[in-house]
Each structure stands twice: as structure tokens, then as C-alpha cells.
Amino acid sequence: MTGGMRLARERLFDTKYGMRPNASRVIILVAEGMPTFDADKLTEEIARIKNLNIRIMAVGVTNKVCVVCIRSIVVVTYFVNFVEERLN
């Protein structure tokens, strides 16, 4: 998760990689669990992203999603909803 967020920050919002100057700056994160690799650096990376005025939206899938992590990542927490669907 940390590496993906870093890569998004470095590449998606740079005009040399196709970012349009007047486009909205939004990252949509799809997570299916807890951060594992470089998890200790996630908070710092999220702060860097937010300091660039990039909005982060998150979609958690599976019942293994770390709700605390998702809430700490997104910008606006009052839109956090949980839907449980059981597949048999």
C-alpha cells in the first residue's frame, strides 16, 4: 500500500506522465487488508500526499480491511460506509 501510494504521488500528478494541469487531483485506493510492506512509512506518505492537496478516496473490499487504516488515509471520513455481502 505504501509503495503504491508513493508511486501514485510521484507519477500520476506529474505533467510529464500525462497529468492535465487543471484536472482534479484524486487517488482512489482499493484495499483488501492491512498494509504490510513499509507499513511504518504509510503515515508519512499519506501526509506528503495530503500536503500536495491530493484527495484520497478509499474502497475496502473483504472483511479483512483495516478500518482504522482506511479512516486514517481518507480525507473526508464522514463518507466512510461499510457494506457487508456474503458470497456462498
Buried (B, 14 or more C-beta within 10 A) or exposed (E): BBEBBBEBBEEBBEEEEEEEEEEEBEBEBEBEBEBEEBEEBBBEBBEBBEEEEBBBBBEBEEEEBBEEBBEEBBBEEEEEEEEEEEEE
